[in-house]
Amino acid sequence: MDTISVNKFRDNLKSVVEQVISRHEPLKVTRRAGEAFVVVSADDWEREQETLSVLQNRDLMQQIASSVESHNRGQGHKSTKEQMDEITGI
């Protein structure tokens, strides 16, 4: 994560925010006498929150782990070509 001073952030607000949005990378803003803060795009924030929600859902994580085990044993669902074409929209 890149870091910038609050003064440089303030002086270049528009371009810095555009970079955060276009690069999809958070930016840490440091303050001389205080706590630092992080700037992140709204889309990235929502994705992070979704990921945290999934990771905190024990039942869902158990289902994912079970699916991975089945796949590793070669016992997972095998889609037909027609099903794959329908899934991928081909």
C-alpha positions, 0 to 999 in steps of 0.5 A: 500500500502506498503512503502519502502525507495529508498535505500532499493528499490535500494538495492533489486530492482530485488526482490522488482519488482518481488513482485510488479508483483506477488502480483499485489500490488503497492509499494510506494517508499519514498525519504529522500529529495523529492517526493515519487513515486509508482511502479506498474506492467505494467499489473496492470497499464493498468487495472487501465487505462481501469477502469479510462476510463470506469468511465470517460465515462458518456454514458457507466456509464449511461448504467451500472446504467440503467442495474443495475436498470433493474436487481434490478427490476427483468426486466433484460434479462434472458438467457436460459440454452443453451445461458448460456452454450454458454457464459461460454463455457460449 
